Every structure is written in C-alpha cells, then in structure tokens.
Amino acid sequence: MSSVILFLMPFATLGYALVAGVFLGFSDFIMRSLSRTGGVGGIESMQVINREVFRWVFMGLFLGMAAVSALIVAHAATTLSDPAAVLILLAGLVYLVGCLGVTAIFNVPMNETLARMDPSEEATRAYWTGTYMPRWVFWNTVRTLASALSAALLLFGLT
C-alpha cells in the first residue's frame, strides 16, 4: 500500500464516520422533530436546511469522501491479492453506492420537489407527511448505515 494511501486511510475512516453521524442525527431526531412542529414549520425548516447544506462544511465532507472513495476503490482494485484490500475496496464501493448514489437517486429529487412547493398549500402538507417524511427518512437511514459500514470496513481493512 502506498504511503499516501496509508496516510489517507485513517482520515477517510473518520470522514465516513462523520458523514454517518450527520445522517444519523437526521434519521434519529431531527426529522421527527420537524414532523412535530405542526403547520408549516417543519416544511419551511427542511426547505432552509436543504438550501444551507450547500454552503457549509458538510457538503465538502460529503463530496470529498466520494472522491476519496473513488481513490480508495481504484487503489484497492490494483492490490486485490491483499486480503485487506477487499475490505478497503468494499468500504469505498459501499459509500459510493449506498451514500452518494442513494442521495442522487432518492433524497435530492425529493428535496428538489419540496423546494418548489408552497408550505401553505394543503398539497404540500400532504406530500410532506405522506411521501417526503417516510421515504426521505428511509433513504437517509440507508445512507447512515452505508456511511457507518464504510467506516467499519475501512477500519477492519486497516487492522
């Protein structure tokens, strides 16, 4: 394993765990809290969160870990004779598919739909409670598990 990759691995493990922690917060208590605000408070809050996420550290971490995952996968694919490389390869793939892929295919389209809606309309509240909340939380939980699994696989691959 190259010294650059070896140096990067502990930071990647931490990055995966940090992403998992953010997603866990949403699946565990943030979304439940937003659903209990009544009226339009949760909808408006989520619309703001979905805009603000692009302006802060999380997006750099989230997309940075995708780039690191691609690097990890490429490196591990060239060293598959090493048993640890299989775990390292899986860590990167799980993040790319279970976190980045799920975000792009499921969560982002729901966020974009919600962003276009007027919180004061009944159709928006129906979408929020009947579609957005249950589906978004389900797919967010998938992202949580994928990020945590990536951290665990990478950690086990390093040890």
Secondary structure by P-SEA (a helix, b strand, c coil): ccaaaaaaaaaaaaaaaaaaaaaaaaaccaaaaaaacccaaaaaaaaaaaaaccccaaaaaaaaaaaaaaaaaaaaaaccccaaaaaaaaaaaaaacccaaaaaccaaaaaaaaaacccccaaaaaaaccccaaaaaaaaaaaaaaaaaaaaaaaaaac
